[in-house]
């Protein structure tokens, strides 16, 4: 059951999650690195505080500002950019992130930027994807332990065994996977374009079913949107799988009129009970377009903080489901990675080339005008789960 925290506009409205140092009360990370909150730092960062004042109390800002100023200086010195995923805490997302978005958006930016160094403010598979698309750039991840339960649920060896069991069927792989898994795949997909990719793969291979890995719930939710039969894998995101239809019933009882938005990595019964479902980009777009009076985003809770910055008239009810892996990425870890050029992410060239082929197959498809809306309330499809 998700822990629900109400977040009225009059309050800072943040759940009790770690920020700068990974634990409450340890806000001396800048001091321990010889960084002080000087007048110069204040002047460098005052405009940035305006972007995060809805989540960071003024009394705490002097603990963040020296690291933020130092990181932004290091980026200029080292010709580096920071890719900030939607699930990053707001001081990272808004104050040091050069590019912001979901994993694929960030990888595209990584490939296009002239910067020589990429710091991945996200998890390990995202850094690998950046390296796959930008082999000549140095890719750093602030904490090598920042993994992903979904990516860890399957290996390249698993995919090879699946292909032996189902010869001739295309393998569609979610971008939330390791380079090794992508290398064994025919095409990758995101939650925004999954239905499009599945239907393209079936048509291109001349079959009526495809293998879709590794997220079981995304596969089931995609299957409800298409006539293509899907063979899925028993992989799940540890954040999204914890949401339930009972959570939504409790939310609606406690907050009459609340609009419930769900990510398609949630169980199908959660999407069925929601008002809208879509990728991280789609959820943010929905809030911006419809300006709901009160809303809950059933996804990693830092995203609510980040979406709230551009939606001051919307009350956010925050389900406090944290990704422990994302929260390993902190300001001090980013600073240390840049200062010491540490934690470089490498991908063997033979793996990189094969993985890039799967990503390129997806990128070659026509781009949709907007992220896919997952229709809520649809009947469940029959999916084979391995």
C-alpha positions in Angstrom: 0.0 0.0 0.0 1.3 3.4 -0.9 1.7 5.9 1.9 -0.3 9.0 0.9 0.7 12.5 1.9 -1.6 15.4 1.3 0.2 18.4 -0.1 -1.9 21.7 0.2 -0.6 24.7 -1.6 0.0 26.5 1.7 2.5 24.0 2.7 5.9 22.9 1.2 4.1 19.6 0.4 7.1 17.3 0.2 7.2 13.8 1.5 10.0 12.8 3.8 12.5 11.8 1.2 16.3 12.2 1.2 17.9 15.1 -0.6 21.4 16.4 -0.6 23.2 13.7 1.5 20.7 10.8 1.4 19.5 11.2 4.9 17.7 13.7 7.1 19.8 16.0 9.2 23.0 15.5 7.2 22.9 18.8 5.3 26.6 19.5 5.8 27.8 17.9 2.5 29.0 21.2 1.1 30.9 22.1 4.2 32.6 18.8 4.2 33.9 19.6 0.7 35.1 23.0 1.6 32.2 24.8 0.0 30.6 27.7 1.8 27.5 29.8 1.3 29.1 33.1 0.5 27.6 36.3 -0.9 29.0 35.3 -4.3 27.3 31.9 -4.1 24.0 33.6 -3.0 24.1 35.8 -6.1 24.9 32.9 -8.4 22.0 30.8 -7.1 19.2 33.2 -6.0 17.4 32.8 -9.4 17.6 29.0 -9.1 16.0 29.0 -5.6 12.9 30.5 -7.2 12.5 27.2 -9.1 12.6 25.0 -5.9 11.2 27.2 -3.2 8.0 25.1 -3.3 10.0 22.1 -1.9 13.0 23.5 -0.1 12.5 25.7 2.9 14.6 28.9 2.9 16.5 27.8 6.0 17.9 24.8 4.1 18.9 26.6 0.9 22.4 27.6 2.2 23.2 23.8 2.4 22.3 23.3 -1.2 23.5 26.5 -2.9 27.3 26.0 -2.5 27.1 22.5 -4.2 24.8 23.8 -6.9 27.2 26.7 -7.7 30.2 24.5 -7.6 28.6 21.9 -9.9 27.6 24.5 -12.4 31.1 25.9 -12.5 32.6 22.4 -13.0 30.3 21.8 -15.9 31.7 24.9 -17.7 35.3 24.0 -16.9 35.0 20.4 -18.1 32.6 20.9 -21.0 30.0 18.7 -19.3 26.2 18.5 -19.2 23.9 16.8 -16.7 21.0 14.7 -17.9 18.3 14.9 -15.2 15.6 12.3 -15.1 12.0 13.2 -14.1 12.5 11.2 -10.9 15.4 13.3 -9.6 14.8 15.6 -6.6 14.0 19.2 -7.5 17.4 20.7 -6.5 19.0 18.4 -9.1 16.3 18.5 -11.7 16.0 22.3 -11.8 19.2 23.6 -10.5 22.0 21.6 -12.2 20.2 19.6 -14.9 20.9 20.8 -18.4 18.4 18.4 -20.1 15.4 17.1 -18.3 12.9 14.3 -19.2 12.5 10.6 -19.4 15.3 8.2 -20.2 14.9 8.3 -24.0 14.6 12.0 -24.2 17.8 12.3 -22.2 19.7 9.8 -24.4 18.6 11.8 -27.5 20.0 14.9 -25.9 23.2 13.1 -25.0 23.7 12.2 -28.6 23.1 15.7 -29.9 25.0 17.8 -27.3 28.5 19.0 -28.3 29.7 18.5 -24.7 32.5 16.0 -24.1 31.3 14.8 -20.7 27.8 13.5 -19.8 26.8 13.1 -16.1 23.7 10.8 -15.9 21.4 12.0 -13.1 19.4 8.8 -13.3 20.1 5.1 -13.0 22.7 2.8 -14.6 20.7 1.6 -17.7 20.2 5.2 -18.6 23.9 5.9 -18.5 24.5 2.9 -20.7 22.0 4.1 -23.2 23.8 7.5 -23.3 27.1 5.7 -23.9 25.5 3.5 -26.6 24.4 6.6 -28.5 27.5 8.7 -27.7 30.5 6.3 -27.7 33.0 9.1 -28.1 31.8 10.9 -24.9 32.8 10.3 -21.4 29.7 9.1 -19.5 29.7 9.3 -15.7 27.1 8.2 -13.2 27.4 9.7 -9.7 26.8 6.4 -7.9 27.5 3.0 -9.5 24.9 1.5 -7.1 22.1 3.3 -8.8 20.5 0.3 -10.5 16.9 -0.6 -11.4 14.7 -3.5 -10.2 13.2 -3.8 -13.6 16.4 -3.8 -15.6 17.9 -6.3 -13.1 15.0 -8.7 -13.7 16.4 -10.0 -17.0 19.7 -10.7 -18.6 20.9 -11.1 -22.2 21.1 -14.9 -21.5 17.4 -14.9 -20.6 16.6 -13.2 -23.9 18.6 -15.8 -25.9 16.6 -18.6 -24.2 13.3 -16.9 -24.9 14.3 -16.5 -28.6 15.1 -20.2 -28.7 11.6 -21.0 -27.3 9.8 -18.7 -29.7 11.9 -18.6 -32.9 10.8 -16.1 -35.6 9.1 -13.7 -33.2 10.4 -10.2 -32.9 11.7 -9.1 -29.5 10.5 -5.6 -28.4 12.5 -4.4 -25.4 11.7 -1.6 -23.0 14.5 1.0 -22.8 14.6 0.3 -19.1 17.0 -2.5 -19.6 20.7 -3.1 -19.7 22.9 -2.8 -22.8 23.3 -6.6 -22.7 19.6 -7.1 -23.0 19.2 -4.4 -25.7 21.9 -6.2 -27.7 19.8 -9.3 -27.9 16.7 -7.4 -29.0 15.2 -6.4 -32.4 13.8 -3.0 -31.4 13.4 -1.0 -28.2 10.4 1.0 -27.1 9.3 3.5 -24.4 6.0 3.7 -22.6 5.2 6.6 -24.9 5.5 4.6 -28.2 5.2 0.9 -27.0 1.9 0.3 -28.9 3.3 1.8 -32.1 6.5 -0.3 -31.8 4.7 -3.6 -31.1 2.3 -3.1 -34.0 5.2 -2.1 -36.3 7.2 -5.2 -35.2 4.3 -7.6 -35.8 3.7 -6.1 -39.3 7.4 -6.1 -40.3 7.9 -9.7 -39.2 4.5 -10.8 -40.6 3.3 -12.3 -37.3 0.4 -11.8 -35.0 2.3 -11.9 -31.7 5.5 -10.4 -30.3 7.8 -10.9 -27.3 7.8 -7.8 -25.1 10.3 -7.5 -22.3 10.7 -7.1 -19.4 7.9 -5.1 -17.7 4.9 -7.4 -17.1 2.5 -4.6 -16.4 3.5 -2.4 -19.3 3.1 -5.4 -21.6 -0.4 -6.2 -20.2 -1.4 -2.5 -20.5 -0.1 -2.4 -24.1 -1.9 -5.7 -24.9 -5.2 -4.0 -23.9 -4.5 -1.4 -26.6 -3.8 -3.6 -29.6 -4.9 -6.8 -31.3 -1.3 -8.1 -31.3 -0.8 -11.0 -28.9 2.1 -10.4 -26.4 4.5 -12.8 -24.7 5.7 -11.0 -21.6 8.4 -11.4 -18.9 7.8 -11.3 -15.1 9.7 -8.1 -14.5 8.3 -5.2 -12.5 9.3 -1.8 -11.3 9.4 -1.8 -7.5 7.9 1.6 -7.3 5.0 1.2 -9.6 4.0 -2.3 -8.6 3.2 -1.2 -5.1 0.2 0.9 -6.2 -3.2 -0.8 -6.0 -6.8 -0.2 -6.9 -7.5 0.0 -3.1 -5.1 2.9 -2.9 -7.1 4.8 -5.5 -10.4 4.1 -3.7 -8.9 5.4 -0.5 -7.6 8.5 -2.3 -11.0 9.3 -3.8 -12.7 8.9 -0.4 -10.2 11.2 1.3 -10.0 13.7 -1.5 -13.3 14.0 -3.4 -12.8 15.2 -6.9 -9.1 14.3 -7.1 -7.9 13.4 -10.6 -5.9 10.2 -10.6 -3.1 9.8 -13.2 -1.2 6.5 -13.5 2.0 5.4 -15.2 1.6 2.2 -17.4 4.2 0.4 -15.3 1.4 0.2 -12.7 -0.8 -3.0 -12.5 -3.7 -3.0 -15.0 -6.2 -2.8 -12.2 -4.6 0.5 -11.2 -5.0 1.9 -14.8 -8.6 0.6 -14.8 -9.4 2.7 -11.7 -7.6 5.8 -12.8 -8.8 8.8 -14.8 -5.8 8.9 -17.1 -2.7 6.9 -17.8 0.5 7.6 -19.8 4.2 7.9 -19.7 6.1 10.4 -17.5 6.0 13.0 -20.3 2.3 12.3 -20.9 1.5 12.8 -17.2 3.2 16.1 -17.1 1.5 17.2 -20.3 -1.9 16.3 -18.8 -1.4 18.5 -15.8 -0.1 21.4 -17.9 -3.0 21.1 -20.4 -5.9 20.5 -18.0 -4.8 22.3 -14.9 -6.7 20.0 -12.5 -7.7 21.5 -9.2 -6.3 18.5 -7.3 -4.3 15.6 -8.8 -2.3 12.6 -7.8 0.4 11.1 -10.0 0.9 7.3 -9.4 4.6 7.2 -10.1 7.8 8.0 -8.3 7.1 10.8 -5.9 9.8 13.3 -6.9 8.0 13.7 -10.3 5.1 15.4 -8.4 7.6 17.9 -7.0 8.9 18.7 -10.4 5.6 18.9 -12.2 4.2 21.1 -9.4 6.8 23.8 -10.2 4.9 24.7 -13.4 1.4 24.1 -11.9 1.1 26.5 -8.9 -2.7 26.4 -9.0 -2.9 22.6 -8.7 -2.9 20.8 -5.4 -0.8 17.6 -5.5 -1.6 14.6 -3.3 1.7 12.8 -3.2 1.9 9.0 -3.0 5.2 8.6 -1.2 6.7 5.8 -3.3 10.4 6.5 -3.6 12.8 4.8 -6.0 15.8 3.9 -3.7 18.1 3.7 -6.7 17.2 7.1 -8.1 17.7 8.6 -4.6 21.3 7.4 -4.6 22.0 10.3 -7.0 22.6 13.4 -4.8 24.1 16.8 -5.3 27.3 15.8 -3.5 27.6 12.6 -5.6 27.3 14.7 -8.8 29.9 17.1 -7.5 32.3 14.3 -6.6 31.8 12.6 -10.0 32.6 15.8 -11.9 35.4 17.0 -9.6 37.2 13.6 -9.7 35.9 12.4 -13.1 34.9 9.2 -11.4 32.4 6.3 -12.0 32.7 6.2 -15.8 30.2 3.9 -17.5 31.6 1.7 -20.3 29.9 -0.7 -22.7 31.8 -3.3 -24.7 31.9 -2.3 -28.3 30.3 -5.5 -29.7 27.5 -5.1 -27.2 27.2 -1.4 -27.9 26.9 -1.9 -31.7 24.1 -4.5 -31.4 22.2 -2.5 -28.7 22.4 0.6 -30.9 20.9 -1.3 -33.8 17.8 -2.0 -31.6 17.6 1.6 -30.5 18.0 2.9 -34.0 15.2 0.7 -35.2 12.9 2.5 -32.8 14.3 5.9 -33.6 13.7 5.3 -37.3 9.9 5.0 -36.8 7.8 8.1 -37.3 7.7 10.2 -34.2 4.3 10.5 -32.7 2.9 14.0 -32.3 2.3 13.4 -28.5 3.0 10.6 -26.0 0.5 7.8 -26.1 -2.6 8.0 -23.9 -3.4 4.6 -22.4 -7.1 4.2 -22.4 -8.3 3.5 -18.9 -11.1 1.1 -18.1 -10.4 -1.3 -21.0 -10.8 -5.0 -20.6 -7.7 -7.0 -19.8 -6.0 -8.8 -22.6 -4.8 -12.4 -22.5 -1.0 -12.2 -22.1 1.5 -15.1 -21.8 3.9 -14.3 -18.9 7.2 -16.2 -18.8 
